[in-house]
Amino acid sequence: MLSQQRYAPQVTSPPDTSTVARVAAVLQTLAAAEGELPVSAIAQQVGRERSQISRMLKALAATGLVEQNPDTRGYRLGWQLHALAAKAGDQRLVRTAQPILRALVAETHETALLSVPQANRSFTILRERSTHSLQAGGWVGRTSPLHVTASGRALLLDSTSEEIRDLITGDLGASGYGPNALTSLPTVLARIAQERERGCTVADEELEAGLVSVGAPVRDAAGHIVASLNISGPTSRMLRCIDSYSTAVKAAARRLTTAQARTHRP
């Protein structure tokens, strides 16, 4: 299975030292983890004293936002947080997108994803799995750079050069991307200009080796880009059908755009 493990959000101690910021850092650390984490690991990742994090986790456990395994003493996110997350964001977008993503998977047989902008990242909120045994890894709840992903560049198609520069400068030239990662602002701007003309984006081994993704923007009733829809899969399958995949993704994004306009109509 293709993995996005190394692109999980990197949680560091935020510049804001308030209690809210510390709680957010702890929850983000648990969200990025594969399974449970001991108190010591959480404290190390957020850059705080173990005793301080232990007290915070006990308080969070009392509210149900985190849970402690009584056998291992490790912590994980709690069901109460899951209930809160079910109310987060634009739920109409999620509900409307689900059947469209399922139809796209049925047509292309590749994993379909829905992402939204989150600061200078593309944040995946919904996935429909491919029927193939070899498929893109677990993306939901993870963020990825805008300039080396089809979902990210689809979110940038209406942005000005200055806006794009401000959003991606911190990620340009970073290590750990794929062999075809774009590494300069002029290259990114030129690629986005081409993709703007085509109405879709293609990232060929840019985020990681062996992974190809095709994306298109989703708009609200006012015509603003609010999300991106994409399919991802291994290079060996995707490149053979890139034109038909591009057509399918653009059509699915248009259907979701139309459906969004209907659901938000007064």
C-alpha positions as CSV (number, residue, x, y, z in Angstrom):
1,M,0.0,0.0,0.0
2,L,1.3,3.4,-0.9
3,S,1.9,5.4,2.3
4,Q,1.6,9.0,3.3
5,Q,3.0,8.3,6.8
6,R,5.9,10.7,6.5
7,Y,3.5,13.5,5.5
8,A,1.5,13.4,8.7
9,P,1.3,16.8,10.4
10,Q,4.4,17.6,12.3
11,V,3.3,18.8,15.7
12,T,5.6,21.1,17.5
13,S,5.0,23.4,20.5
14,P,3.1,26.4,19.1
15,P,4.3,29.9,19.7
16,D,1.1,30.6,21.8
17,T,1.8,29.3,25.3
18,S,-1.8,29.5,26.4
19,T,-3.6,26.4,27.7
20,V,-5.8,26.2,24.6
21,A,-2.7,26.0,22.4
22,R,-1.2,23.3,24.6
23,V,-4.4,21.3,24.5
24,A,-4.5,21.7,20.7
25,A,-1.0,20.4,20.4
26,V,-1.7,17.3,22.5
27,L,-4.8,16.5,20.5
28,Q,-3.0,17.0,17.2
29,T,-0.2,14.7,18.3
30,L,-2.7,12.0,19.2
31,A,-4.5,12.5,15.8
32,A,-1.3,12.1,13.9
33,A,-0.3,8.9,15.8
34,E,-0.8,5.4,14.6
35,G,-2.5,3.9,17.7
36,E,-1.9,4.9,21.3
37,L,1.0,7.0,22.7
38,P,2.5,7.0,26.1
39,V,2.6,10.2,28.1
40,S,6.4,10.5,27.6
41,A,6.1,10.4,23.8
42,I,3.4,13.0,23.8
43,A,5.4,15.3,26.1
44,Q,8.4,14.9,23.9
45,Q,6.5,15.7,20.7
46,V,4.8,18.8,22.1
47,G,7.9,20.0,23.9
48,R,6.5,20.0,27.5
49,E,7.3,18.5,30.8
50,R,5.9,15.0,31.3
51,S,4.1,15.9,34.5
52,Q,2.4,18.8,32.9
53,I,1.2,16.7,30.0
54,S,0.1,13.9,32.4
55,R,-2.2,16.4,34.2
56,M,-3.6,17.7,31.0
57,L,-4.4,14.2,29.7
58,K,-6.2,13.3,32.9
59,A,-8.3,16.4,32.5
60,L,-9.1,15.6,28.9
61,A,-9.9,12.0,29.8
62,A,-12.5,13.2,32.3
63,T,-14.3,15.0,29.5
64,G,-14.1,12.1,27.1
65,L,-11.9,13.9,24.6
66,V,-9.1,11.4,25.1
67,E,-9.1,7.8,26.5
68,Q,-6.5,5.9,28.4
69,N,-5.9,2.2,27.8
70,P,-6.0,0.7,31.3
71,D,-3.6,-2.1,30.3
72,T,-0.9,-0.2,28.4
73,R,-1.6,3.2,30.0
74,G,-1.3,4.8,26.6
75,Y,-3.6,7.5,25.3
76,R,-5.7,7.8,22.2
77,L,-8.4,10.2,21.0
78,G,-11.8,9.6,22.7
79,W,-15.3,9.0,21.3
80,Q,-16.5,12.4,22.6
81,L,-14.1,14.1,20.2
82,H,-15.4,11.9,17.4
83,A,-19.0,13.1,18.2
84,L,-17.8,16.7,18.1
85,A,-16.0,16.1,14.8
86,A,-19.2,14.9,13.2
87,K,-20.5,18.4,13.6
88,A,-17.3,20.1,12.3
89,G,-17.0,22.0,9.0
90,D,-19.6,22.1,6.3
91,Q,-21.4,18.8,6.7
92,R,-23.5,19.6,3.6
93,L,-20.3,19.4,1.6
94,V,-19.5,16.0,3.1
95,R,-22.9,14.6,2.6
96,T,-23.2,15.8,-0.9
97,A,-19.7,14.6,-1.8
98,Q,-20.1,11.0,-0.6
99,P,-22.2,9.6,-3.5
100,I,-20.2,11.5,-6.0
101,L,-16.9,10.1,-4.7
102,R,-18.4,6.6,-4.7
103,A,-19.5,7.0,-8.3
104,L,-16.0,8.2,-9.2
105,V,-14.4,5.2,-7.6
106,A,-16.8,2.9,-9.5
107,E,-15.8,4.6,-12.8
108,T,-12.0,4.8,-12.3
109,H,-11.4,2.0,-9.7
110,E,-9.0,4.4,-7.9
111,T,-9.2,6.0,-4.4
112,A,-11.2,9.2,-4.4
113,L,-10.6,12.0,-1.9
114,L,-12.1,15.3,-0.9
115,S,-9.9,18.0,0.6
116,V,-10.3,21.5,1.9
117,P,-7.8,24.4,2.5
118,Q,-6.3,24.6,6.0
119,A,-3.9,27.5,6.3
120,N,-1.0,26.6,3.8
121,R,-2.0,22.9,3.5
122,S,-4.5,20.7,1.8
123,F,-6.5,18.9,4.4
124,T,-8.3,15.6,3.4
125,I,-11.8,15.2,5.0
126,L,-13.3,12.4,3.0
127,R,-12.1,9.2,1.2
128,E,-13.7,6.5,-0.8
129,R,-11.5,3.5,-1.1
130,S,-10.3,1.9,-4.3
131,T,-11.2,-1.8,-5.1
132,H,-7.5,-2.5,-5.8
133,S,-5.3,-4.2,-3.3
134,L,-2.5,-1.7,-4.1
135,Q,-3.9,1.8,-3.3
136,A,-3.1,5.1,-1.7
137,G,-2.7,5.0,2.0
138,G,-4.8,6.5,4.8
139,W,-5.3,10.2,4.0
140,V,-8.3,11.4,6.0
141,G,-7.3,13.8,8.7
142,R,-3.9,14.4,7.2
143,T,-2.5,17.5,5.6
144,S,-0.2,17.8,2.6
145,P,1.8,20.6,0.9
146,L,-0.1,22.6,-1.7
147,H,2.6,22.8,-4.4
148,V,3.3,19.1,-4.8
149,T,-0.2,17.6,-4.7
150,A,-3.0,17.6,-7.2
151,S,-5.5,18.4,-4.4
152,G,-3.4,21.3,-3.2
153,R,-2.8,22.9,-6.6
154,A,-6.5,22.5,-7.4
155,L,-7.1,24.7,-4.4
156,L,-4.7,27.3,-5.8
157,L,-6.1,27.6,-9.4
158,D,-7.9,31.0,-8.6
159,S,-5.1,32.4,-6.5
160,T,-2.8,35.2,-7.6
161,S,0.9,34.8,-7.9
162,E,1.5,36.7,-4.7
163,E,-1.0,34.6,-2.8
164,I,0.6,31.4,-4.1
165,R,4.0,32.6,-3.1
166,D,2.9,33.4,0.4
167,L,1.3,30.0,0.8
168,I,4.0,27.8,-0.5
169,T,7.3,29.6,0.2
170,G,7.9,27.7,3.4
171,D,7.6,24.3,1.7
172,L,9.6,25.0,-1.5
173,G,12.8,23.0,-1.6
174,A,11.9,20.9,1.5
175,S,13.2,17.4,1.6
176,G,11.2,14.2,1.7
177,Y,9.1,14.7,-1.4
178,G,9.0,12.6,-4.6
179,P,11.5,12.7,-7.4
180,N,9.4,15.1,-9.5
181,A,8.6,17.6,-6.8
182,L,8.5,21.2,-8.0
183,T,11.3,23.2,-6.3
184,S,11.0,26.8,-7.4
185,L,8.3,29.4,-7.4
186,P,8.5,30.1,-11.2
187,T,8.1,26.4,-11.9
188,V,5.0,26.2,-9.6
189,L,3.4,29.3,-11.1
190,A,4.0,28.0,-14.7
191,R,2.5,24.6,-13.8
192,I,-0.5,26.2,-12.2
193,A,-1.1,28.4,-15.2
194,Q,-1.1,25.3,-17.4
195,E,-3.4,23.4,-15.1
196,R,-5.7,26.4,-14.9
197,E,-6.2,26.2,-18.6
198,R,-6.9,22.5,-18.4
199,G,-9.2,22.8,-15.4
200,C,-7.5,20.0,-13.6
201,T,-4.2,19.2,-11.9
202,V,-1.8,16.2,-12.2
203,A,0.9,15.4,-9.7
204,D,3.2,12.7,-11.0
205,E,5.5,11.4,-8.3
206,E,5.7,14.8,-6.7
207,L,4.6,14.0,-3.2
208,E,6.1,10.6,-3.1
209,A,7.6,8.1,-5.5
210,G,5.2,5.8,-7.2
211,L,2.1,8.0,-6.5
212,V,0.1,9.9,-9.1
213,S,-2.9,12.0,-8.4
214,V,-5.4,13.9,-10.5
215,G,-7.5,16.8,-9.0
216,A,-10.1,19.4,-9.8
217,P,-11.6,22.3,-7.9
218,V,-15.0,22.4,-6.3
219,R,-16.8,25.7,-6.1
220,D,-19.5,27.2,-4.0
221,A,-22.6,29.1,-5.3
222,A,-20.6,32.3,-5.6
223,G,-17.9,30.5,-7.8
224,H,-15.2,30.5,-5.1
225,I,-13.0,27.4,-4.7
226,V,-13.9,25.7,-1.4
227,A,-12.6,22.2,-1.9
228,S,-10.8,19.9,-4.3
229,L,-11.7,16.4,-5.5
230,N,-9.0,14.0,-6.6
231,I,-8.1,10.4,-7.3
232,S,-4.8,8.8,-6.3
233,G,-3.1,5.6,-7.2
234,P,0.2,4.0,-8.2
235,T,2.0,5.3,-11.2
236,S,1.9,1.9,-13.0
237,R,-1.9,2.2,-13.3
238,M,-2.6,5.9,-13.3
239,L,-0.3,7.1,-16.1
240,R,-1.9,4.6,-18.6
241,C,-5.3,6.3,-18.3
242,I,-4.4,9.9,-17.3
243,D,-6.6,11.6,-19.9
244,S,-9.7,9.6,-19.1
245,Y,-9.1,10.0,-15.4
246,S,-8.7,13.8,-15.9
247,T,-12.1,13.9,-17.7
248,A,-13.7,11.8,-15.0
249,V,-12.4,13.9,-12.1
250,K,-13.4,17.2,-13.8
251,A,-16.9,15.9,-14.4
252,A,-17.2,14.7,-10.8
253,A,-16.0,18.1,-9.5
254,R,-18.6,19.9,-11.7
255,R,-21.3,17.6,-10.3
256,L,-20.3,18.4,-6.8
257,T,-20.1,22.1,-7.6
258,T,-23.6,22.0,-9.0
259,A,-24.9,20.0,-6.0
260,Q,-23.3,22.5,-3.6
261,A,-25.0,25.4,-5.3
262,R,-28.4,23.6,-4.9
263,T,-27.9,22.8,-1.2
264,H,-26.9,26.4,-0.3
265,R,-29.7,28.0,-2.3
266,P,-32.0,30.0,0.0
